Amino acid sequence: MLDGDAGGTRARVLATGEPIPYGAQPVLLAETTVYGATCVEELLLRWGPLPRPWLVLIADAPARPVADARYVVRALEGRLAGVARVPYLPVLRAVKDPEQALEHKDVHAVAEKLRRTMEGK
């Protein structure tokens, strides 16, 4: 969703321990669960002097996140470059890869909105 039409040159997954490339904007992905929020909290406690990351919250259900998860994310907002939210998209459970997901118009629309949010447009 973050790469757009860049062919893998705009967004990529870093391996554990791999340094963040100079000038790159780090992005953390988490589900909207208490577990997801606490994993982000634990990671940010060890984040160090790296650039503040964006947090992209991926809805794990077609309902609002539980109060505890919302509270943890709100408490972490000062350590983040921003928080973007991706709504629950049932089609994501049935696709093999990102390219197949982006063939669906609702996923494509959410991806465009996500990129605009993170780019400040």
C-alpha positions as CSV (number, residue, x, y, z in Angstrom):
1,M,0.0,0.0,0.0
2,L,2.9,2.4,0.7
3,D,4.9,1.7,-2.4
4,G,2.3,2.8,-4.9
5,D,3.5,2.4,-8.5
6,A,7.2,2.6,-7.4
7,G,7.9,-1.1,-8.1
8,G,9.4,-1.8,-4.7
9,T,11.7,1.3,-4.6
10,R,9.6,3.5,-2.3
11,A,8.7,1.1,0.5
12,R,10.4,-2.1,1.7
13,V,10.5,-4.3,4.7
14,L,13.7,-4.2,6.7
15,A,15.2,-7.4,8.2
16,T,15.8,-7.6,12.0
17,G,18.8,-5.5,12.9
18,E,19.1,-3.9,9.4
19,P,19.9,-0.2,9.6
20,I,17.3,2.3,8.5
21,P,18.6,3.9,5.2
22,Y,19.6,7.5,5.4
23,G,16.6,9.8,4.7
24,A,14.0,7.0,5.0
25,Q,10.9,7.4,7.0
26,P,10.4,4.4,9.3
27,V,6.9,2.9,9.5
28,L,5.6,0.5,12.1
29,L,2.6,-1.7,11.4
30,A,0.3,-3.0,14.1
31,E,-3.1,-4.5,14.4
32,T,-5.6,-2.6,16.5
33,T,-5.4,-5.0,19.4
34,V,-4.0,-4.6,22.9
35,Y,-1.2,-7.0,21.9
36,G,-0.4,-4.9,18.8
37,A,-0.3,-1.7,20.9
38,T,1.9,-3.1,23.6
39,C,4.3,-4.5,21.0
40,V,4.6,-1.0,19.5
41,E,5.1,0.4,23.1
42,E,7.9,-2.1,23.7
43,L,9.6,-1.3,20.4
44,L,9.5,2.4,21.1
45,L,11.1,1.9,24.5
46,R,14.2,0.6,22.6
47,W,13.9,2.9,19.6
48,G,16.8,5.2,20.5
49,P,18.0,8.1,18.4
50,L,16.4,6.9,15.2
51,P,13.9,9.2,13.3
52,R,10.4,9.0,14.8
53,P,8.4,6.4,13.0
54,W,4.9,6.5,11.6
55,L,2.5,4.0,13.1
56,V,0.0,2.4,10.7
57,L,-2.8,0.7,12.6
58,I,-4.5,-2.1,10.6
59,A,-8.0,-2.8,11.8
60,D,-8.3,-6.5,12.7
61,A,-12.1,-6.4,12.9
62,P,-15.0,-4.3,11.6
63,A,-15.4,-2.6,15.0
64,R,-13.6,0.1,17.0
65,P,-10.4,-1.0,18.7
66,V,-10.9,-1.8,22.4
67,A,-10.4,1.0,24.9
68,D,-7.1,-0.3,26.3
69,A,-5.5,-0.4,22.8
70,R,-6.8,3.1,22.0
71,Y,-5.3,4.4,25.3
72,V,-1.9,2.9,24.7
73,V,-1.7,4.4,21.1
74,R,-2.8,7.8,22.4
75,A,-0.1,7.7,25.1
76,L,2.5,6.9,22.4
77,E,1.6,9.6,19.9
78,G,4.3,11.9,21.2
79,R,6.9,9.4,20.2
80,L,5.6,9.0,16.7
81,A,5.8,11.0,13.5
82,G,2.1,10.3,13.1
83,V,-0.6,7.6,13.3
84,A,-2.5,6.5,10.2
85,R,-5.4,4.0,10.3
86,V,-6.4,1.4,7.8
87,P,-10.0,0.2,8.1
88,Y,-10.9,-3.5,8.2
89,L,-10.7,-4.8,4.7
90,P,-12.1,-8.4,4.5
91,V,-10.5,-8.9,1.1
92,L,-7.0,-8.7,2.7
93,R,-7.7,-12.1,4.3
94,A,-8.1,-13.8,0.9
95,V,-5.2,-12.4,-1.2
96,K,-1.8,-13.9,-1.8
97,D,0.3,-10.8,-2.2
98,P,0.1,-6.9,-2.2
99,E,-0.3,-6.8,-6.0
100,Q,-3.4,-9.0,-5.9
101,A,-4.8,-6.9,-3.0
102,L,-4.4,-3.7,-5.0
103,E,-6.6,-5.1,-7.8
104,H,-9.6,-4.4,-5.5
105,K,-10.9,-0.9,-5.7
106,D,-11.5,-0.5,-2.0
107,V,-7.9,-1.5,-1.1
108,H,-6.6,0.8,-3.8
109,A,-8.6,3.7,-2.4
110,V,-7.4,3.0,1.1
111,A,-3.8,2.8,-0.1
112,E,-4.1,6.2,-1.8
113,K,-5.6,7.7,1.3
114,L,-2.8,6.2,3.4
115,R,-0.1,7.6,1.2
116,R,-1.7,11.0,1.2
117,T,-2.0,11.0,5.0
118,M,1.7,10.1,5.5
119,E,2.9,12.6,2.9
120,G,0.9,15.3,4.5
121,K,-1.2,16.1,1.4
